[in-house]
Amino acid sequence: MKAVSIIGAPTDIGAGMRGASMGPEAIRVAQLQAMLETQGIEVEDRGNLQGPGNPGLPPVDGYRHLPQVTAWNRTVYDACRAEFGAGRLPILLGGDHSLAIGSIAAAAQHAHDAGRKFRVLWFDAHADSNTNVLTPSGNIHGMPVAILLGHGPKELVELSGRGPAIRAENIREIG
């Protein structure tokens, strides 16, 4: 039997518009746990993580809410690492794309520790690879891929303590 843990991260701290924080409960209402259990998967719902609220501040040096986004991603990283350490696959319920920094960094570190290859498939309507120089808004919600590749603030790029989660030399174009 496969074991997964559902972890909610109800925040919109990295986004430009409010609303992404409703994602975890919307997915729960849609019966994610029950659907997974019908597939023979053992599911534990760990509830929602807690983090700073959205202060609604303007960007500083091209980043909106960098300290708050960093705090949320540290919390996500630690929660995902704990689940990997317990032999469970974390399923992060969010809505704010900036949370991918913490969850993907945790998965990359887990793969590194296990001596395994690590790949990311990114499906989105946007590349989410803005930088603080390119973005007109400063919303980190649009930057997680760039940050995971090492183009961002040190506190997010080095979230795992070992540098970028994704190495550019490991990127392959499909198609």
Backbone as a ProteinNet text record, in pm:
[ID]
protein_1_A
[PRIMARY]
MKAVSIIGAPTDIGAGMRGASMGPEAIRVAQLQAMLETQGIEVEDRGNLQGPGNPGLPPVDGYRHLPQVTAWNRTVYDACRAEFGAGRLPILLGGDHSLAIGSIAAAAQHAHDAGRKFRVLWFDAHADSNTNVLTPSGNIHGMPVAILLGHGPKELVELSGRGPAIRAENIREIG
[TERTIARY]
83.8	0	88.3	50.7	120.9	62.3	148.6	104	133.2	32.5	48.2	-5.2	42.8	-6.3	-51.7	-173	-226.4	-187.4	-130	-86.7	-144.5	-221.9	-278.5	-186.6	-178.5	-100.8	-188.3	-279.9	-376.9	-320.3	-253.7	-197.3	-205.4	-204.5	-193.9	-83.2	10.8	116.6	202.4	221.6	306.5	230.8	97.8	14.7	-25.3	-70.4	-113.3	-257.5	-336	-478.2	-507.7	-600	-640.8	-728.1	-729.9	-817	-747.5	-617.4	-545.5	-547.4	-565.3	-566.9	-686.7	-785.8	-903.3	-880.4	-769.6	-741.3	-746.3	-677.4	-678.7	-818	-901.9	-1035.6	-1121.5	-1105	-1180.9	-1145.6	-1018.8	-976.2	-1025.8	-1027.8	-1082.8	-1232.2	-1305.4	-1450	-1475.6	-1383.6	-1397	-1363	-1336.5	-1317.8	-1188.3	-1078.5	-949.9	-915.4	-927.1	-889.9	-970.2	-1100.9	-1185.2	-1147.2	-1119.3	-1080.7	-950.1	-852.1	-724.3	-742.5	-825.8	-849.8	-917.3	-1001	-1062.3	-958	-840.1	-731.8	-634.9	-673.6	-590.4	-474.6	-485.2	-378.8	-416.2	-321	-340.6	-319.1	-418.5	-413.6	-426.1	-335.9	-345	-357.8	-458	-471.5	-406.9	-298.4	-222.7	-278.6	-386.7	-444.4	-369.7	-388.2	-327.2	-205.7	-105.1	10.8	-29.4	47	23.7	142.7	115.2	221	171.6	257	219.5	105.3	28.2	-79.4	-26.7	-114.2	-77.6	-83.8	31.6	31.9	-9.5	-18.5	-59.6	36.1	164.3	266	317.2	375	435.5	569.3	620.6	749.2	864.5	964.4	1091.2	1199.5	1276.6	1380.5	1325.1	1199.6	1138.6	1070	1060.3	995.3	887.3	765.1	657.6	655.3	655.1	637.9	747.4	870.6	978.3	992.3	992.5	1005.7	890	769.4	653	653.8	690.3	699.8	807.3	918.1	1025.9	977.4	905.8	854.3	759.6	667.2	575.4	652.5	751.5	825.8	914	966	1042.1	948	827.5	729.7	690	665.8	631.7	747.9	869	988	999.2	989.2	1003.1	893.1	769.3	658	676.6	718	738.9	857.2	964.2	1079.8	1039.8	957.1	913.4	833.9	748.1	668.7	756.5	850.5	944.2	1022.4	1065.3	1140.4	1060.6	928.8	840.6	797.1	852.2	817.4	684.3	637.7	508.6	531.8	447.9	453	364.5	423.3	339.8	265.8	138.7	58.9	23.4	85.5	64.5	-53.9	-151	-266.7	-244.7	-239	-218.7	-303.8	-237.8	-300.8	-202	-117	-13	110	145.1	255.1	388.9	404.9	533.5	563.8	461.6	483.3	558.2	564.7	640.3	787.7	835.3	976	1006.2	925.4	948.5	923.2	814.5	781.6	879.8	917.1	1011.1	1151.5	1190.3	1321.4	1328	1217.7	1213.9	1224.7	1153.3	1159.5	1298.9	1358.6	1493.8	1595.2	1582.9	1674.7	1655.1	1529.6	1501.3	1564.7	1548.5	1609.1	1761.4	1817.8	1964	2013.4	1945.3	1984.3	1976.1	1880.4	1860.3	1944.9	2021	2103	2021.3	1906.8	1817.8	1818.9	1784.3	1765.4	1637.8	1632.2	1516.1	1473.3	1345.2	1290.2	1163.8	1136.6	1015.2	943.3	815.6	730.2	643.1	652.8	579.7	467.1	344.7	227.2	158.6	155.3	95.9	69.8	-18.9	-45.4	68.6	154.9	267.8	394.1	508.2	634.8	674.2	620.4	654.2	804.8	868.9	1014.2	1055.1	968.9	1006.8	1116.8	1188	1284	1242.4	1308.3	1274.6	1300.3	1383.7	1413.8	1308	1254.3	1159.1	1014.2	979.6	839.7	792.4	676.6	622.8	554.1	516.6	438.9	520.2	627.9	703.4	644.2	538.2	472.8	559.9	599.2	685.7	608	477.4	388.2	429.9	486.9	530.6	678.5	747.3	892.4	944.5	862.3	920.1	1016.2	991.4	1082.5	1217.8	1218	1345	1420.4	1350.3	1415.1	1469.5	1392.7	1440	1562.9	1578.5	1696.9	1812.3	1790.7	1898.7	1894.5	1787.9	1776.6	1678	1725.8	1638.6	1713.9	1640.8	1703.2	1762	1875.8	1950	1864	1780	1701.1	1602.8	1563.3	1476.5	1556.6	1657.7	1741.7	1808.7	1851.1	1924.3	1836.9	1708.8	1614.8	1657.3	1708.8	1750.6	1889.4	1958.1	2093.7	2200.4	2161.2	2261.1	2255.7	2189.6	2186.1	2060.2	2058.9	1937.4	1886.7	1754.4	1692.3	1702.9	1702.8	1708.2	1833.9	1910.5	2032	1999.8	2045.8	2016.5	2060	2168.5	2217.6	2123.9	2028.8	1933.2	1803.3	1793.1	1671.8	1676	1567.6	1555.8	1428.2	1438.4	1319.2	1248.2	1117.9	1035.3	957.5	962.2	882.6	962.1
-117.9	0	124.4	221.5	348.7	441.5	524	615.6	759	843.4	984.9	1067.5	1190.6	1285.3	1411.3	1452.9	1577.6	1689.1	1794.8	1910.2	2034.7	2110.3	2234.5	2352.2	2442.8	2566.5	2682.3	2727.7	2829.5	2971.5	3007.5	3142.1	3192.7	3322.4	3388.5	3492.9	3469.4	3565.2	3603.4	3511.6	3540.1	3587.6	3585.9	3620.2	3767.4	3815.3	3953.8	3975.6	3870.1	3879.8	3782.5	3818.5	3732	3618.7	3506.3	3396.4	3261.7	3259.9	3132.3	3058.9	3132.6	3070.8	2977.6	2987	2900	2764	2747.8	2624.4	2497.7	2491.2	2365.5	2318	2407.8	2364.4	2327.3	2397.6	2363.9	2222.9	2187.9	2053.8	1947.3	1980.6	1886.3	1865.7	1973.9	1964.6	1878.6	1880.9	1800.1	1653	1616.5	1477	1412.6	1487.3	1430.7	1306.1	1313.9	1200.5	1075.7	1088	973	914	999.2	949.9	871.5	923.1	853	718.6	717.6	593.5	486.9	527.1	428.6	362.3	423.4	368.2	284	257.2	173.8	248.3	378.4	459.8	494.7	476.8	516.9	668.2	740.5	886.8	939.8	1028.5	1102.5	1249.6	1316.5	1460.2	1529	1597.3	1662.7	1799.9	1840.3	1971.5	2081	2201.9	2317.6	2367.7	2406.4	2474	2616.5	2676.5	2815.1	2899.8	3022.9	3114.4	3256.9	3350.3	3491.3	3527.6	3626.4	3677.8	3765.5	3800.6	3883.2	4031.2	4098.8	4239.2	4337.2	4290.6	4377.3	4493	4466.1	4570	4576.4	4688.7	4698.4	4623.3	4597.5	4527.6	4608.4	4535.3	4593	4522.2	4597.4	4541.5	4436.4	4455	4366.1	4244.3	4234.8	4120.2	4170.2	4121.4	4151.9	4045.7	4089.6	4002.2	3895.9	3929.4	3830.1	3764.6	3838.1	3768.7	3671.9	3710.1	3625	3502.5	3523	3410.5	3313.3	3366.8	3281.5	3200.7	3264.5	3193.2	3080.4	3108.1	3003.1	2888.9	2920.6	2815.6	2736.3	2796.9	2722.2	2622.3	2665.8	2579.2	2463.6	2494.1	2391.1	2293.2	2345.4	2260.9	2163.5	2216.1	2131.8	2026.2	2063.6	1968.4	1857.6	1894.3	1794.1	1703.7	1760.5	1678.5	1576.4	1619.1	1527.4	1410.8	1438.4	1331.2	1237	1292.7	1206.3	1118.4	1178	1104.1	991.8	1008.3	905.3	803.4	815.1	721	750	873.2	912.1	1017.8	1016.8	1117	1235.2	1354.2	1469.4	1521.1	1550.8	1616.7	1752.8	1856.4	1991.7	2055	2100.1	2169.6	2318	2392	2535.1	2608.2	2687	2772.9	2882	2917.3	3016.7	2945.1	2975.2	2904.6	2922.1	3026.8	3045.7	2930	2857	2744.3	2629.3	2629.6	2526.7	2532.1	2647.1	2659.4	2563.9	2568.2	2482.6	2336	2304.4	2163.3	2097.6	2167.8	2109.8	2102.6	2202.4	2195.9	2075.3	2047.1	1929.8	1800.3	1791.1	1670.4	1653.7	1762.8	1756.7	1711.3	1762.4	1722	1575.7	1531	1390.1	1300.5	1337.5	1258.8	1259.6	1375.2	1386.5	1295.1	1299	1216	1067.3	1029.7	888.7	847.3	942.3	911.9	888	949.7	932.2	1054.7	1032.8	1145	1217.5	1344.6	1425.6	1501.6	1497.3	1568.8	1641	1751.8	1828.6	1846.2	1815.6	1847	1963.9	2075.3	2196.1	2220.2	2200.9	2225.9	2350.8	2453.1	2579.6	2661.2	2755.5	2845.2	2944.4	2955.5	3048.1	2973.2	3024	2958.7	2979.7	3080.6	3113.7	3126.9	3188.8	3206.1	3353.3	3439.5	3580	3595.1	3705.6	3744	3880.4	3925.7	4056.6	4169.1	4146	4247.4	4246.9	4130.6	4116.8	4142.2	4117.3	4125.2	4268.8	4302.7	4435.9	4443.6	4328.7	4328	4298.2	4222.2	4177.9	4056	3998.2	3881.7	3757.1	3698.6	3580.2	3459.7	3467.3	3367.6	3338.2	3435.7	3419.3	3389.9	3356.5	3337	3200.1	3103.7	2984.1	2906.3	2897	2821	2891.3	3021.6	3096.3	3077.4	3086.5	3071.3	2930.1	2828.9	2690.9	2665.1	2745.3	2735.4	2821.5	2895.8	2974.8	3122.3	3170.2	3311.8	3379.7	3415.3	3477.5	3506.9	3545.1	3580	3456.9	3476.5	3366.7	3285.3	3353.3	3282.4	3183.1	3203.3	3107.1	3010.7	3060.2	2973.4	2865.7	2901.2	2808.4	2755.1	2740.8	2694.3	2560.3	2471.1	2338.9	2340.9	2453	2462.3	2416.8	2381.3	2332	2399.7	2509.9	2581.3	2550.6	2585.6	2568.2	2424.2	2409.7	2277	2207.7	2287.2	2232.8	2285.4	2198.8	2237.5	2257.7	2368	2399.7	2289.8	2222.9	2116.6	1995.8	1989	1878.6	1910.6	2028.1	2066.2	2009.2	1946.7	1890.4	1943.7	1987.9	2033.9	1913.1	1914.6	1807.1	1863.5	1792.5	1836.7	1874.1
0	0	0	-78.8	-82.5	22.4	82.7	186.7	144.9	156.1	125	241	246.8	346.7	275.7	306.8	253.1	349.7	294.4	373.9	309.4	385.3	334.2	361.9	266.6	282.2	234.3	321.1	282	284.2	177.6	168.1	25.6	13	-116.9	-109.7	-21	11.3	-109.8	-203	-318.5	-440.6	-432.6	-548.3	-546.6	-659.4	-671	-631.6	-636.1	-600.8	-488.5	-404.4	-294.6	-349.3	-281.3	-320.5	-323.8	-354.5	-362	-228.4	-120.1	12.5	32.8	-53.3	-42.5	-108.9	-177.8	-250.4	-168	-52.7	22.7	61.7	110.2	150.7	30.1	-80.6	-201.3	-249.3	-241.5	-285.5	-187.8	-60.4	37.7	14.8	-9.5	-35	-158.4	-254.7	-376.7	-351.6	-225.7	-184.3	-233.9	-232.2	-273	-191.4	-60.5	23.5	-12.2	-24.2	-57.7	-192.9	-290.2	-422.5	-414.9	-342.1	-328.8	-258.2	-155.3	-81.4	-167.3	-263	-353.2	-443	-452.1	-532.4	-449.2	-324.4	-237.8	-173.6	-166.5	-108.2	35.6	126.5	265.8	274.3	323.1	325.3	467.5	503.5	629.4	593.1	644.9	624.2	743.5	720.6	827.8	865	800.2	829.3	755.1	801.1	736.2	812.7	737.5	794.4	830.8	916.9	956.5	914.7	876.9	837.9	847.8	810.3	821.2	726.9	768.9	685.6	573.6	482.8	367.8	408	412.1	454.2	345	220.1	110.2	84.6	93.2	75.4	-67.8	-108.1	-241.5	-245.5	-365.8	-377.5	-318.8	-269.9	-226.1	-306.6	-382.1	-469.4	-565.4	-607.1	-704.5	-646.8	-513.4	-448.4	-353.9	-373.5	-278.5	-169	-47	69.8	83.2	47.6	53.7	191.3	302.1	432.1	459.3	421.9	445.4	353.2	226.2	132	178.6	227.7	278.9	398.9	489.5	607.3	566.9	475.2	428.7	363	279.9	210.6	304.7	408.5	510.5	579.2	611.4	676.3	584	456.5	357.5	341.9	328.7	313.8	431.7	553.5	672.6	679.5	647.9	651.6	547.8	428.2	322.8	356	409.4	448.3	555.2	650.3	755.6	697	601.3	539.7	458.4	380.4	306.8	405.1	515.9	616.8	680.1	684.3	739.9	634.7	513.8	407.4	341.4	353.1	296.5	188.7	87.5	-18.3	21.9	37	70.1	-53.3	-34.7	-138	-81.7	-135.9	-85.6	-155.9	-77.6	-131.4	-109.1	-216.4	-204.9	-305.1	-381.1	-479.3	-518.3	-423.9	-446.6	-502.1	-624.9	-691.9	-622.5	-541.7	-474.1	-379.6	-335.1	-244.6	-310.9	-442.6	-514.8	-477.2	-435.6	-397.1	-281.9	-177	-61.2	-87.8	-159	-182	-278.9	-384.1	-480.7	-421.3	-342.4	-275.8	-182.1	-111.4	-22.4	-101.8	-213.6	-296.8	-357.3	-400.3	-457.7	-353.1	-231.1	-124.4	-88.2	-85.3	-57.3	-163.8	-289.9	-398.8	-387.8	-358.2	-342.7	-230.9	-115.7	-1.7	-33.4	-119.7	-156	-275.9	-333	-450.6	-576	-583.4	-698	-787.7	-914.8	-1007	-969.7	-1004.7	-972.4	-1095.9	-1124.9	-1240.2	-1197.3	-1263	-1238.6	-1371.5	-1373.4	-1487.2	-1442.7	-1512.4	-1473.1	-1571.9	-1527.4	-1610.6	-1558.2	-1638.4	-1596.7	-1722	-1710.1	-1822.7	-1841.4	-1740.6	-1744.5	-1705.1	-1746.9	-1714.3	-1568.2	-1502.6	-1363.9	-1344.7	-1443.5	-1437.8	-1443.4	-1391.8	-1380.6	-1276.6	-1286.5	-1183.2	-1130.8	-1027.5	-971.8	-1070.8	-1169.4	-1270.6	-1381.1	-1413	-1523.4	-1484.2	-1360.3	-1320.1	-1300.7	-1353.3	-1325.8	-1189.1	-1131.5	-1007.3	-881.9	-897	-780.5	-712.7	-770.4	-709.5	-725.7	-615.7	-618.3	-671.5	-672.4	-732.5	-878.2	-946.1	-1084	-1099	-990	-992.1	-947.8	-908.5	-847.2	-936.2	-1064	-1150.5	-1156.9	-1173	-1175.6	-1044	-932.7	-801.8	-784	-823.8	-813.2	-899.2	-1004.9	-1091	-1041.1	-933.4	-874.7	-904.3	-967.2	-1002.4	-908.8	-792	-693.8	-566.2	-463.5	-336.1	-267.4	-206.1	-143.3	-46.5	31.9	132.2	71.2	-53.3	-121.5	-208.5	-278.3	-362.7	-278.3	-158	-72.1	41.8	17.3	118.9	178.7	95.1	142.6	205.2	192.7	245.6	148.1	24.8	-69.6	-205.7	-218.6	-346.7	-424.1	-551.6	-632.6	-631.6	-624	-622.3	-757.1	-865.5	-1000.4	-1067.6	-1124.7	-1195	-1343	-1399.3	-1538.8	-1633.8	-1601	-1689.8	-1694	-1602.1	-1599.6	-1673.4	-1731	-1803	-1944.1	-1982.2	-2116.5	-2179.1	-2300.3	-2372.6	-2430.2	-2416.7	-2471.7	-2589.2	-2699.9	-2813.5	-2933.3
[MASK]
+++++++++++++++++++++++++++++++++++++++++++++++++++++++++++++++++++++++++++++++++++++++++++++++++++++++++++++++++++++++++++++++++++++++++++++++++++++++++++++++++++++++++++++++

